[in-house]
Amino acid sequence: MKQLRSVITIICFLIFGAGAVIVNFLIFPLIKNNKELCSDIIHNLWKFFTGFLVFIRLIKLDIRKLDKIENKVIVSTHPSFIDIVILIGLIPRSTCYVKKSLAHNPILKNIIGSIFITNEVELEELKEKSKNMLDRGFNLIIFPSGTRHRRGEYPKIKKGAALVALNAGKNIVPIQIFTDEDFLFIHQPFYAAGDKTVTFEITQGEEIDIQKYKDATEIVAKKQITKQIEQSLYNS
């Protein structure tokens, strides 16, 4: 069964890659200046792809709570390589940070340039680009740990999400995603899919109101908000 699931996973990656090529070369060159339309296309394609993974029983989604989220900074745990595909497929008008190298990838550059934000830039530029997307009404998804991790692991939370939220004046929505076993985990081969359907448990936490920190200095506000993010994601 493990070998069969690995073959199925490879086929799914090929399907995803073929779709990316079509969108990158045939569709987005014509509409890449319309960020909202690009976002809607990516959302619907990734929603379909996630649904396909569920249909073939590669994964299962156990959505405990997920309300409609609009124009927020979303912080999430990060157990799997496909977390961002699942989240953008579930939450319309969302963007995230990507590596700068992807912006120069010929297969992905039009997609990356449409709505995503490269994170390998100076801090002020990153804050400006993030604020611009949030001001347009997008959600911004951030994995504040910066690395994939399992339930029961407590990685150090970076202060970037708090800084971006304060700079843009947008509240933060925490989302816990955990899997019942490793799936496309760090240091695993890209085809490692285990020997049974992997359940992704998704739970939205209480929104963090950054206005509570308006009278604090930036340093204190970042520290306190980051602590609240940590408590929301890991119940610590």
N, CA and C of each residue as an Amber inpcrd file, in Angstrom:
protein
   708
   0.8290000  -1.2150000   0.0000000   0.0000000   0.0000000   0.0000000
   0.8630000   1.2650000   0.0000000   1.9770000   1.2240000   0.7530000
   2.8480000   2.3940000   0.8050000   3.4150000   2.7170000  -0.5770000
   3.8170000   1.6710000  -1.3250000   4.3560000   1.8760000  -2.6690000
   3.2990000   2.4350000  -3.6130000   2.0730000   1.9180000  -3.4900000
   0.9790000   2.4060000  -4.3310000   0.6860000   3.8660000  -4.0420000
   0.6560000   4.2330000  -2.7720000   0.3980000   5.6300000  -2.4100000
   1.5320000   6.5340000  -2.8930000   2.7530000   6.0300000  -2.9070000
   3.8760000   6.8180000  -3.4260000   3.7040000   7.0810000  -4.9170000
   3.2890000   6.0520000  -5.6620000   3.0510000   6.2150000  -7.1060000
   1.9300000   7.2220000  -7.3420000   0.8590000   7.1130000  -6.5600000
  -0.2710000   8.0380000  -6.6970000   0.1750000   9.4720000  -6.3910000
   1.0250000   9.6210000  -5.3780000   1.5280000  10.9510000  -5.0180000
   2.3470000  11.5540000  -6.1500000   3.1950000  10.7510000  -6.7680000
   3.9910000  11.2290000  -7.9030000   3.0730000  11.6690000  -9.0470000
   2.0420000  10.8870000  -9.3300000   1.0890000  11.2470000 -10.3850000
   0.4020000  12.5710000 -10.0540000   0.0480000  12.7470000  -8.7750000
  -0.6050000  13.9950000  -8.3550000   0.3180000  15.1940000  -8.5510000
   1.5970000  15.0330000  -8.2420000   2.5510000  16.1090000  -8.4650000
   2.6750000  16.4260000  -9.9530000   2.6430000  15.4030000 -10.7840000
   2.7160000  15.6320000 -12.2320000   1.4790000  16.3940000 -12.7220000
   0.3250000  16.0270000 -12.1920000  -0.9160000  16.7380000 -12.5520000
  -0.8370000  18.1940000 -12.1060000  -0.3670000  18.3990000 -10.8700000
  -0.2370000  19.7640000 -10.3410000   0.7350000  20.5770000 -11.2000000
   1.8590000  19.9470000 -11.5680000   2.8510000  20.6330000 -12.3890000
   2.3260000  20.9720000 -13.7730000   1.5760000  20.0420000 -14.3690000
   0.9970000  20.2940000 -15.6970000   0.0130000  21.4550000 -15.6420000
  -0.7810000  21.4880000 -14.5850000  -1.7160000  22.6010000 -14.4230000
  -0.9920000  23.9200000 -14.2550000   0.1210000  23.8990000 -13.4940000
   0.9030000  25.1170000 -13.2910000   1.4790000  25.6310000 -14.6040000
   1.9340000  24.7250000 -15.4530000   2.4900000  25.1170000 -16.7550000
   1.4240000  25.7900000 -17.6120000   0.2420000  25.1940000 -17.6560000
  -0.8510000  25.7580000 -18.4580000  -1.2240000  27.1570000 -17.9700000
  -1.3860000  27.2810000 -16.6420000  -1.7720000  28.5690000 -16.0730000
  -0.6610000  29.6020000 -16.2820000   0.5790000  29.1910000 -16.0590000
   1.7140000  30.1090000 -16.1280000   1.9280000  30.6690000 -17.5320000
   1.7930000  29.8120000 -18.5510000   2.1410000  30.2270000 -19.9130000
   0.9460000  30.6640000 -20.7620000  -0.2330000  30.1500000 -20.4700000
  -1.3810000  30.4230000 -21.3410000  -2.4040000  31.3830000 -20.7500000
  -2.4910000  31.4470000 -19.4360000  -3.5540000  32.2470000 -18.8260000
  -3.0120000  33.4990000 -18.1450000  -2.0550000  33.3310000 -17.2340000
  -1.6190000  34.4670000 -16.4330000  -0.8830000  35.5560000 -17.2090000
  -0.1840000  35.2570000 -18.3050000   0.4100000  36.3610000 -19.0640000
  -0.6350000  37.3710000 -19.5550000  -1.8780000  36.9200000 -19.7000000
  -2.9410000  37.7930000 -20.1980000  -3.6300000  38.5760000 -19.0880000
  -3.5590000  38.0670000 -17.8550000  -4.3480000  38.6750000 -16.7740000
  -3.5310000  38.9940000 -15.5330000  -2.2010000  38.8920000 -15.6060000
  -1.3980000  38.9650000 -14.3780000  -1.5030000  40.3140000 -13.6600000
  -1.9730000  41.3580000 -14.3360000  -2.1570000  42.6420000 -13.6660000
  -3.4620000  42.7170000 -12.8800000  -4.3400000  41.7420000 -13.1000000
  -5.5980000  41.6750000 -12.3490000  -5.4050000  40.6830000 -11.2000000
  -4.9070000  41.1770000 -10.0880000  -4.5590000  40.3060000  -8.9750000
  -5.7690000  39.5630000  -8.4150000  -6.9010000  40.2190000  -8.3860000
  -8.0910000  39.5820000  -7.8410000  -8.5200000  38.3910000  -8.6970000
  -8.4920000  38.5440000 -10.0170000  -8.8520000  37.4350000 -10.9050000
  -7.8280000  36.3120000 -10.7980000  -6.5530000  36.6620000 -10.7500000
  -5.5050000  35.6460000 -10.5850000  -5.7150000  34.8660000  -9.2950000
  -6.0310000  35.5950000  -8.2260000  -6.2570000  34.9480000  -6.9440000
  -7.4360000  33.9900000  -6.9950000  -8.5100000  34.4130000  -7.6530000
  -9.6970000  33.5540000  -7.7590000  -9.3820000  32.2780000  -8.5330000
  -8.5780000  32.3990000  -9.5760000  -8.2110000  31.2220000 -10.3680000
  -7.3690000  30.2570000  -9.5320000  -6.3570000  30.7930000  -8.8350000
  -5.5090000  29.9420000  -7.9990000  -6.3360000  29.2770000  -6.8970000
  -7.1940000  30.0450000  -6.2670000  -8.0570000  29.4960000  -5.2040000
  -8.8890000  28.3260000  -5.7210000  -9.5380000  28.5180000  -6.8480000
 -10.4140000  27.4620000  -7.3650000  -9.6410000  26.2370000  -7.8590000
  -8.4780000  26.4680000  -8.4770000  -7.6600000  25.3440000  -8.9210000
  -7.1240000  24.5470000  -7.7400000  -6.6640000  25.2420000  -6.7000000
  -6.1080000  24.5390000  -5.5370000  -7.2240000  23.9130000  -4.6980000
  -8.4070000  24.4970000  -4.7260000  -9.5610000  23.8750000  -4.0770000
  -9.9130000  22.5690000  -4.7870000  -9.8850000  22.6000000  -6.1130000
 -10.1600000  21.3900000  -6.8920000  -9.0840000  20.3340000  -6.6330000
  -7.8180000  20.7500000  -6.6210000  -6.7240000  19.8080000  -6.4170000
  -6.8160000  19.1690000  -5.0310000  -7.1130000  19.9830000  -4.0120000
  -7.2780000  19.4390000  -2.6630000  -8.4380000  18.4530000  -2.6200000
  -9.5420000  18.8210000  -3.2830000 -10.6810000  17.9130000  -3.3550000
 -10.3350000  16.6150000  -4.0520000  -9.4740000  16.6870000  -5.0660000
  -9.0290000  15.4850000  -5.7810000  -8.2070000  14.5860000  -4.8600000
  -7.3200000  15.1840000  -4.0580000  -6.5270000  14.4080000  -3.0990000
  -7.4220000  13.7110000  -2.0830000  -8.4920000  14.3980000  -1.6880000
  -9.4620000  13.7890000  -0.7630000 -10.2190000  12.6640000  -1.4610000
 -10.6290000  12.9030000  -2.7080000 -11.4100000  11.9150000  -3.4660000
 -10.6510000  10.6080000  -3.6460000  -9.3590000  10.6970000  -3.9140000
  -8.5740000   9.4700000  -4.1300000  -8.0290000   8.9220000  -2.8040000
  -8.4400000   9.5340000  -1.7020000  -8.1230000   9.0710000  -0.3500000
  -6.6360000   9.1490000  -0.0170000  -5.9660000  10.0800000  -0.6500000
  -4.5860000  10.3390000  -0.2630000  -4.5710000  11.0930000   1.0690000
  -5.5160000  12.0530000   1.1950000  -5.6670000  12.7930000   2.4460000
  -7.1420000  12.8760000   2.8130000  -7.3910000  13.2980000   4.0290000
  -8.7430000  13.5800000   4.5060000  -8.6970000  14.9030000   5.2630000
  -9.7060000  15.7440000   5.0850000  -9.7840000  17.0080000   5.8120000
 -10.8060000  16.8930000   6.9350000 -10.3600000  17.1370000   8.1420000
 -11.2390000  17.1650000   9.3080000 -11.2950000  18.6180000   9.7830000
 -12.2420000  19.3710000   9.2230000 -12.3350000  20.8030000   9.5170000
 -13.2030000  20.9910000  10.7590000 -12.5440000  21.2340000  11.8750000
 -13.2580000  21.4030000  13.1510000 -13.9590000  22.7580000  13.1980000
 -13.2500000  23.7910000  12.7250000 -13.8360000  25.1320000  12.6620000
 -13.0710000  25.9480000  11.6460000 -13.7820000  26.5670000  10.7310000
 -13.1690000  27.4750000   9.7650000 -14.2420000  28.4260000   9.2540000
 -14.2680000  29.6240000   9.8250000 -15.2340000  30.6340000   9.4190000
 -14.7480000  31.3510000   8.1660000 -15.6070000  32.1980000   7.6300000
 -15.2060000  33.0290000   6.4990000 -14.1730000  34.0420000   6.9890000
 -13.0290000  34.0740000   6.3330000 -11.9430000  34.9720000   6.7340000
 -11.6910000  35.9720000   5.6220000 -11.7370000  37.2490000   5.9580000
 -11.5270000  38.2950000   4.9620000 -10.5520000  39.3430000   5.4830000
  -9.5250000  39.6330000   4.6800000  -8.6240000  40.7540000   4.9370000
  -7.9510000  40.6680000   6.3060000  -7.3530000  39.5160000   6.5780000
  -6.6740000  39.2880000   7.8430000  -5.2700000  38.7300000   7.6050000
  -4.4460000  38.8230000   8.6250000  -3.1780000  38.0890000   8.6490000
  -3.4740000  36.7380000   9.2820000  -3.2210000  35.6710000   8.5380000
  -3.4950000  34.3130000   9.0140000  -2.1730000  33.6670000   9.4130000
  -2.0980000  33.1900000  10.6380000  -0.9060000  32.4600000  11.0930000
  -1.2980000  31.0030000  11.2910000  -0.4340000  30.1040000  10.8760000
  -0.7930000  28.6890000  10.8980000   0.3850000  27.8230000  11.3110000
   0.0480000  26.6960000  11.9280000   1.0440000  25.6490000  12.1170000
   1.3820000  25.0700000  10.7480000   2.4140000  24.2250000  10.6970000
   2.9590000  23.8570000   9.3810000   3.4590000  22.4010000   9.3880000
   2.5450000  21.4170000   9.2930000   2.9780000  20.0200000   9.3540000
   3.3710000  19.4050000   8.0230000   3.0150000  20.0440000   6.9010000
   3.1840000  19.3770000   5.6070000   3.5450000  20.3630000   4.5000000
   4.1520000  19.8350000   3.4550000   4.5350000  20.6350000   2.2950000
   3.3220000  21.2660000   1.6140000   2.1540000  20.6070000   1.7020000
   0.9770000  21.0910000   0.9700000   0.0420000  21.9420000   1.8170000
   0.4690000  22.3670000   2.9940000  -0.3960000  23.1920000   3.8430000
  -0.8930000  24.4320000   3.1100000  -0.0120000  25.0980000   2.3670000
  -0.4130000  26.3420000   1.7100000  -1.4080000  26.0770000   0.5900000
  -1.2710000  24.9440000  -0.0910000  -2.2390000  24.5900000  -1.1360000
  -3.6090000  24.3740000  -0.5150000  -3.6510000  23.6710000   0.6160000
  -4.9180000  23.4190000   1.3040000  -5.5370000  24.7250000   1.7820000
  -4.7340000  25.5830000   2.4120000  -5.2770000  26.8190000   2.9800000
  -5.7910000  27.7690000   1.9050000  -5.0230000  27.9600000   0.8320000
  -5.4910000  28.8590000  -0.2260000  -6.6840000  28.2580000  -0.9500000
  -6.7580000  26.9180000  -1.0200000  -7.9330000  26.2720000  -1.5930000
  -9.1720000  26.4390000  -0.7320000  -8.9850000  26.6070000   0.5750000
 -10.1140000  26.7790000   1.4960000 -10.4990000  28.2360000   1.7120000
  -9.5130000  29.1380000   1.6040000  -9.7400000  30.5430000   1.9600000
  -9.4980000  31.4330000   0.7420000 -10.5460000  31.9770000   0.1460000
 -10.3940000  32.8220000  -1.0510000  -9.5850000  34.0930000  -0.7680000
  -9.0620000  34.6520000  -1.8710000  -8.3240000  35.9220000  -1.8330000
  -7.2200000  35.8990000  -0.7790000  -6.3780000  34.8920000  -0.8770000
  -5.2610000  34.7630000   0.0560000  -3.9430000  34.7260000  -0.6950000
  -2.9180000  35.2650000  -0.0630000  -1.5640000  35.2220000  -0.5920000
  -0.6350000  34.7350000   0.5050000   0.6320000  34.5590000   0.1770000
   1.6110000  34.1080000   1.1610000   2.9950000  34.5350000   0.6990000
   3.9880000  34.2870000   1.5230000   5.3770000  34.5580000   1.1630000
   5.9730000  33.3520000   0.4310000   6.8080000  33.6270000  -0.5550000
   7.5160000  32.5650000  -1.2780000   8.9820000  32.9610000  -1.4310000
   9.8100000  31.9850000  -1.7130000  11.2310000  32.2660000  -1.9290000
  11.4350000  33.0540000  -3.2230000  12.3800000  33.9560000  -3.1960000
  12.6520000  34.8100000  -4.3490000  13.0430000  34.0020000  -5.5770000
  13.7080000  32.8680000  -5.3620000  14.1430000  32.0330000  -6.4890000
  12.9710000  31.5460000  -7.3320000  11.8140000  31.3690000  -6.6870000
  10.6470000  30.8950000  -7.4380000  10.1550000  31.9450000  -8.4280000
  10.4160000  33.2110000  -8.1150000   9.9790000  34.2810000  -9.0150000
  10.7520000  34.2520000 -10.3320000  11.8970000  33.5770000 -10.3340000
  12.7000000  33.4700000 -11.5550000  12.5850000  32.0930000 -12.1980000
  11.7690000  31.2350000 -11.5980000  11.5310000  29.9210000 -12.1750000
  10.6510000  30.0770000 -13.4100000  11.1080000  29.6580000 -14.6010000
  10.3250000  29.8960000 -15.8260000   8.9530000  29.2300000 -15.8120000
   8.8050000  28.1530000 -15.0470000   7.5220000  27.4520000 -15.0020000
   6.5420000  28.1310000 -14.0540000   7.0640000  28.9240000 -13.1060000
   6.2000000  29.4870000 -12.0740000   6.1950000  31.0150000 -12.0080000
   7.0670000  31.6740000 -12.7610000   7.2780000  33.1050000 -12.5220000
   6.0190000  33.9440000 -12.7330000   5.1720000  33.6090000 -13.7120000
   3.9460000  34.3960000 -13.9030000   2.9580000  34.1650000 -12.7730000
   2.9070000  32.9350000 -12.2560000   2.0330000  32.6390000 -11.1170000
   2.5420000  33.3550000  -9.8770000   3.8340000  33.2430000  -9.6130000
   4.4160000  33.8810000  -8.4330000   4.2600000  35.3940000  -8.5070000
   4.4640000  35.9410000  -9.6850000   4.3690000  37.3890000  -9.8430000
   2.9550000  37.9290000  -9.7760000   1.9670000  37.0530000  -9.8030000
   0.5770000  37.5060000  -9.8270000   0.1070000  37.9970000  -8.4660000
   0.2000000  37.1630000  -7.4370000  -0.3260000  37.5500000  -6.1190000
   0.6260000  37.2640000  -4.9640000   1.6820000  36.5230000  -5.1930000
   2.5350000  36.1110000  -4.0800000   3.6190000  37.1390000  -3.7850000
   4.1530000  37.0850000  -2.5590000   5.1260000  38.0610000  -2.0860000
   6.4560000  37.3550000  -1.8400000   7.5050000  37.8040000  -2.4960000
   8.8210000  37.2090000  -2.2490000   9.3620000  37.7310000  -0.9170000
   9.8990000  36.8140000  -0.1140000  10.3030000  37.1980000   1.2420000
  11.7860000  37.4800000   1.3870000  12.5580000  37.3000000   0.3260000
  13.9970000  37.5390000   0.4180000  14.3240000  38.9600000  -0.0440000
  13.7260000  39.9250000   0.6460000  13.9390000  41.3460000   0.3370000
  14.1890000  42.0850000   1.6530000  14.5340000  43.3660000   1.5490000
  14.7330000  44.1670000   2.7540000  13.4240000  44.2740000   3.5380000
  13.5430000  44.4260000   4.8490000  12.3770000  44.4220000   5.7360000
  11.3470000  45.4750000   5.3440000  11.7960000  46.6850000   5.0470000
  10.8500000  47.7590000   4.7210000  10.0810000  47.4320000   3.4400000
  10.7550000  46.8310000   2.4580000  10.0720000  46.4430000   1.2270000
   9.0610000  45.3360000   1.4920000   9.4360000  44.3970000   2.3490000
   8.5150000  43.3090000   2.7020000   7.2780000  43.8560000   3.4020000
   7.4740000  44.7880000   4.3260000   6.3400000  45.4010000   5.0270000
   5.4420000  46.1530000   4.0530000   6.0620000  46.8710000   3.1030000
   5.2860000  47.6420000   2.1310000   4.4590000  46.7300000   1.2180000
   5.0940000  45.6740000   0.6990000   4.3720000  44.7530000  -0.1780000
   3.2490000  44.0380000   0.5650000   3.5200000  43.6700000   1.7940000
   2.4960000  42.9990000   2.6000000   1.3120000  43.9280000   2.8480000
   1.6030000  45.1630000   3.2100000   0.5400000  46.1350000   3.4720000
  -0.2670000  46.4070000   2.2050000   0.4020000  46.4920000   1.0670000
  -0.3090000  46.7430000  -0.1910000  -1.3220000  45.6290000  -0.4850000
  -0.9180000  44.3780000  -0.2820000  -1.8380000  43.2640000  -0.5390000
  -2.9800000  43.2500000   0.4750000  -2.6750000  43.5280000   1.7220000
  -3.7270000  43.5750000   2.7460000  -4.6690000  44.7490000   2.4930000
  -4.1320000  45.8760000   2.0620000  -4.9720000  47.0330000   1.7600000
  -5.9060000  46.7680000   0.5760000  -5.5280000  45.8380000  -0.3040000
  -6.3870000  45.4760000  -1.4240000  -7.4880000  44.4910000  -1.0180000
  -7.4420000  44.0460000   0.2340000  -8.4790000  43.1470000   0.7250000
  -8.0700000  41.6870000   0.7920000  -6.8030000  41.3950000   0.5070000
  -6.3340000  40.0190000   0.5550000  -6.0730000  39.5750000   1.9940000
  -6.1230000  38.2610000   2.2060000  -5.5640000  37.6590000   3.4110000
  -4.0920000  37.3720000   3.1380000  -3.2920000  37.4040000   4.1940000
  -1.8760000  37.0530000   4.0830000  -1.5930000  35.8870000   5.0180000
  -1.2310000  34.7420000   4.4530000  -0.9700000  33.5330000   5.2330000
   0.5180000  33.4640000   5.5760000   0.8090000  33.2690000   6.8510000
   2.1890000  33.1980000   7.3290000   2.3480000  31.9560000   8.2030000
   3.4350000  31.2280000   7.9960000   3.8160000  30.1410000   8.8970000
   4.9010000  30.6920000   9.8210000   4.5270000  31.1590000  11.0150000
   5.4940000  31.8900000  11.8610000   6.6320000  31.0320000  12.4020000
   6.4870000  29.7060000  12.3400000   7.5950000  28.8460000  12.7690000
   8.7000000  28.8120000  11.7170000   8.3110000  28.9970000  10.4480000
   9.2810000  28.9670000   9.3590000   9.7330000  27.5820000   8.9660000
   9.2400000  26.5520000   9.6410000   9.6450000  25.1800000   9.3190000
   8.5090000  24.2180000   9.6370000   8.4890000  23.0980000   8.9450000
   7.4570000  22.0960000   9.1950000   7.6940000  21.4150000  10.5410000
   6.6040000  21.0970000  11.2210000   6.7170000  20.4790000  12.5380000
   5.4650000  19.6670000  12.8510000   5.5840000  18.7950000  13.8290000
   4.5050000  17.8890000  14.2130000   3.7310000  18.4350000  15.4160000
   2.5580000  17.8300000  15.6570000   1.8290000  18.1030000  16.8880000
   2.7170000  17.7060000  18.0770000   2.7330000  18.5240000  19.0920000
   3.5700000  18.2270000  20.2470000   4.9560000  18.8240000  20.1590000
   5.3030000  19.3740000  18.9960000   6.5530000  20.1020000  18.8560000
   6.2630000  21.5970000  18.9780000   7.1780000  22.3380000  19.5710000
   6.9410000  23.7460000  19.8620000   8.0920000  24.5930000  19.3080000
   8.0560000  24.8390000  18.0060000   9.1420000  25.6180000  17.3960000
   9.1070000  27.0740000  17.8450000  10.2330000  27.7100000  17.7480000
  10.3160000  29.1330000  18.0810000   9.5010000  29.9370000  17.0830000
   8.6560000  30.8200000  17.5810000   7.7960000  31.6400000  16.7320000
   8.5040000  32.9620000  16.4180000   8.5860000  33.2810000  15.1430000
   9.2230000  34.5350000  14.7370000   8.2450000  35.7010000  14.8740000
   8.7820000  36.8970000  15.0010000   7.9580000  38.0850000  15.2500000
   7.4480000  38.7440000  13.9730000   7.7550000  38.1630000  12.8020000
   7.3780000  38.7910000  11.5420000   5.8830000  38.9920000  11.3720000
   5.0820000  38.0020000  11.7780000   3.6300000  38.1120000  11.6160000
   3.0810000  39.2760000  12.4290000   3.5810000  39.4290000  13.6540000
   3.1450000  40.5450000  14.4970000   3.5340000  41.8780000  13.8710000
   4.7380000  41.9440000  13.3350000   5.2140000  43.1840000  12.7060000
   4.3730000  43.5530000  11.4970000   4.0710000  42.5720000  10.6530000
   3.2640000  42.8090000   9.4520000   1.8530000  43.2540000   9.8290000
   1.2630000  42.5930000  10.8250000  -0.0930000  42.9440000  11.2480000
  -0.1420000  44.3600000  11.8210000   0.8400000  44.7130000  12.6360000
   0.8860000  46.0570000  13.2110000   1.0770000  47.1110000  12.1280000
   1.9440000  46.8330000  11.1840000   2.2300000  47.7890000  10.1090000
   1.0060000  48.0280000   9.2280000   0.2320000  46.9730000   8.9850000
  -0.9380000  47.0830000   8.1100000  -2.2160000  47.4080000   8.8720000
  -2.1890000  47.2950000  10.1970000  -3.3860000  47.5490000  10.9940000
  -4.4590000  46.4890000  10.8090000  -4.0350000  45.2290000  10.6470000
  -4.9770000  44.1250000  10.4140000  -4.8880000  43.1060000  11.5480000
  -6.0300000  42.5650000  11.9230000  -6.0630000  41.5550000  12.9660000
  -5.4850000  40.2310000  12.4750000  -5.2070000  39.3570000  13.4290000
  -4.5680000  38.0750000  13.1470000  -5.5260000  36.9370000  13.4580000
  -5.6180000  35.9840000  12.5300000  -6.4450000  34.7880000  12.7320000
  -5.5250000  33.5670000  12.8080000  -5.4610000  32.8970000  13.9580000
  -4.6350000  31.6890000  14.0640000  -5.3900000  30.4520000  13.5760000
  -4.6860000  29.5780000  12.8710000  -5.2610000  28.3170000  12.4060000
  -4.3090000  27.1790000  12.7680000  -4.8350000  26.2130000  13.4850000
  -4.0690000  25.0110000  13.7930000  -4.3080000  23.9670000  12.7090000
  -3.2330000  23.4930000  12.1000000  -3.2930000  22.3490000  11.1940000
  -2.3480000  21.2900000  11.7490000  -2.8900000  20.1020000  11.9580000
  -2.0590000  18.9840000  12.3940000  -2.4720000  17.7340000  11.6280000
  -1.5290000  16.8330000  11.4160000  -1.8150000  15.5730000  10.7430000
  -1.6630000  14.4170000  11.7300000  -2.3610000  13.3090000  11.4250000
  -2.2690000  12.1650000  12.3290000  -1.0370000  11.3040000  12.0570000
  -0.3210000  11.5880000  10.9700000   0.9880000  11.0080000  10.7190000
   1.7130000  11.8780000   9.6940000   3.0140000  11.6830000   9.5700000
   3.7980000  12.5220000   8.6620000   3.3350000  12.3650000   7.2180000
   3.2460000  13.5050000   6.5260000   2.8710000  13.5090000   5.1120000
   3.6160000  14.6490000   4.4390000   4.5240000  14.3060000   3.5050000
   5.3570000  15.3190000   2.8500000   6.0080000  16.2030000   3.8930000
   6.6040000  15.5460000   4.8870000   7.2440000  16.2340000   6.0050000
   8.6710000  16.6280000   5.6130000   9.2840000  17.4520000   6.4230000
  10.6370000  17.9070000   6.1580000  11.6090000  16.7230000   6.1410000
  12.5220000  16.7570000   5.2020000  13.5400000  15.7220000   5.0050000
  12.9770000  14.4030000   4.4710000  11.6790000  14.3510000   4.1680000
  11.1090000  13.1720000   3.5330000  11.1810000  13.3170000   2.0170000
  11.2650000  12.2040000   1.2760000  11.1450000  12.2820000  -0.1890000
   9.7820000  12.8690000  -0.5580000   9.7220000  13.5570000  -1.6920000
   8.4800000  14.2380000  -2.0660000   7.3310000  13.2660000  -2.3040000
   7.6540000  11.9940000  -2.5210000   6.6210000  10.9960000  -2.7840000
   6.2380000  10.2100000  -1.5290000   6.8230000  10.5360000  -0.3780000
   6.5320000   9.7910000   0.8450000   5.1320000  10.1350000   1.3400000
   4.2190000   9.1670000   1.2260000   2.8200000   9.4190000   1.5640000
   2.2810000   8.4670000   2.6180000   3.1580000   7.6590000   3.2320000
   2.6890000   6.7330000   4.2530000   1.9110000   5.5690000   3.6730000
   1.2570000   4.8260000   4.5470000   0.5310000   3.6360000   4.0950000
  -0.9670000   3.7030000   4.3470000  -1.4670000   4.8980000   4.7280000
  -2.9080000   5.0560000   4.9140000  -3.2930000   6.5160000   4.6820000
  -4.5910000   6.7430000   4.5320000  -5.0820000   8.1040000   4.3490000
  -4.6660000   8.9820000   5.5260000  -4.0830000  10.1220000   5.2190000
  -3.6000000  11.0410000   6.2580000  -4.6570000  12.0980000   6.5260000
  -5.0270000  12.2560000   7.7840000  -6.0410000  13.2300000   8.1640000
  -5.4010000  14.5610000   8.5440000  -5.8580000  15.6340000   7.8980000
  -5.4640000  16.9890000   8.2520000  -6.5640000  17.5840000   9.1310000
  -6.2430000  17.8210000  10.3810000  -7.1930000  18.4150000  11.3180000
  -6.9970000  19.9330000  11.3100000  -8.0590000  20.6750000  11.0260000
  -7.9680000  22.1270000  10.8500000  -8.9230000  22.8190000  11.8210000
  -8.3690000  23.7200000  12.6340000  -9.1840000  24.4320000  13.6250000
  -8.7990000  25.8990000  13.6540000  -9.7760000  26.7580000  13.4700000
  -9.5380000  28.2010000  13.5410000  -9.6310000  28.6630000  14.9890000
  -8.6550000  29.4560000  15.4200000  -8.6520000  29.9770000  16.7780000
  -9.2940000  31.3470000  16.8770000  -9.2800000  31.8890000  18.0670000
  -9.8830000  33.2000000  18.3210000  -9.0370000  34.3020000  17.6970000
  -9.6980000  35.2360000  17.0370000  -9.0000000  36.3310000  16.3640000
  -8.2420000  37.1930000  17.3690000  -7.0500000  37.5900000  16.9820000
  -6.2100000  38.4440000  17.8240000  -6.3930000  39.8990000  17.3950000
  -6.9310000  40.6970000  18.2830000  -7.2090000  42.1070000  17.9970000
  -5.9700000  42.9390000  18.3070000  -5.3320000  43.4420000  17.2710000
  -4.0860000  44.1830000  17.4950000  -4.3340000  45.5700000  18.0780000
  -5.5920000  46.0420000  18.0540000  -5.8890000  47.3530000  18.6270000
  -5.6640000  47.3770000  20.1400000  -5.6530000  46.1980000  20.7350000
  -5.3950000  46.1190000  22.1690000  -3.9790000  46.5980000  22.5090000
  -3.1250000  46.6250000  21.4930000  -1.7220000  46.9590000  21.7330000
  -1.3480000  48.3220000  21.1600000  -2.3600000  49.1340000  20.8220000
  -2.0870000  50.4050000  20.1360000  -1.3030000  51.3960000  20.9860000
  -1.3980000  51.2840000  22.2980000  -0.7020000  52.2250000  23.1780000
   0.6800000  51.7260000  23.5960000   1.0110000  50.5020000  23.1920000
   2.3160000  49.9400000  23.5430000   3.3540000  50.3450000  22.5010000
   4.6210000  50.3150000  22.8770000   5.6780000  50.5440000  21.8990000
   5.7130000  49.3710000  20.9280000   6.3360000  49.5720000  19.7590000
   6.3780000  48.5030000  18.7560000   7.0730000  47.2600000  19.2990000
   8.1360000  47.4560000  20.0420000   8.8880000  46.3150000  20.5780000
   8.0220000  45.5090000  21.5380000   7.3330000  46.1970000  22.4300000
   6.4740000  45.5160000  23.4030000   5.2900000  44.8650000  22.7030000
   4.6810000  45.5800000  21.7450000   3.5220000  45.0420000  21.0270000
   3.9000000  43.7850000  20.2530000   5.0430000  43.8020000  19.5500000
   5.4850000  42.6220000  18.8030000   5.6740000  41.4290000  19.7320000
   6.2930000  41.6780000  20.8700000   6.5650000  40.5990000  21.8220000
   5.2650000  40.0220000  22.3670000   4.3200000  40.8700000  22.7280000
   3.0720000  40.4080000  23.3200000   2.1940000  39.6920000  22.2850000
   2.1340000  40.2390000  21.0650000   1.3340000  39.6090000  20.0160000
   1.9280000  38.2580000  19.6390000   3.2530000  38.1930000  19.5370000
   3.9090000  36.9280000  19.2030000   3.6270000  35.8810000  20.2750000
   3.6280000  36.2930000  21.5390000   3.2930000  35.3710000  22.6290000
   1.8610000  34.8860000  22.4950000   0.9470000  35.7800000  22.0970000
  -0.4460000  35.3750000  21.9210000  -0.6080000  34.4270000  20.7460000
   0.1580000  34.6550000  19.6790000   0.1450000  33.7350000  18.5410000
   0.6110000  32.3460000  18.9860000   1.6840000  32.3250000  19.7520000
   2.2270000  31.0510000  20.2460000   1.1930000  30.3110000  21.0980000
   0.5160000  31.0290000  21.9690000  -0.5020000  30.3990000  22.8070000
  -1.6740000  29.8900000  21.9750000  -2.0560000  30.6350000  20.9300000
  -3.1870000  30.2380000  20.0940000  -2.8780000  29.0060000  19.2570000
  -1.6400000  28.9170000  18.7480000  -1.2780000  27.8100000  17.8700000
  -0.9110000  26.5380000  18.6160000  -0.3670000  26.6970000  19.8180000
   0.1610000  25.5270000  20.5180000  -0.4500000  25.3430000  21.9120000
  -1.4780000  26.1660000  22.2300000  -2.1760000  26.0540000  23.4980000
  -1.1960000  26.0450000  24.6710000  -0.1600000  26.8560000  24.5130000
   0.8900000  26.8690000  25.5400000   0.6460000  27.9740000  26.5700000
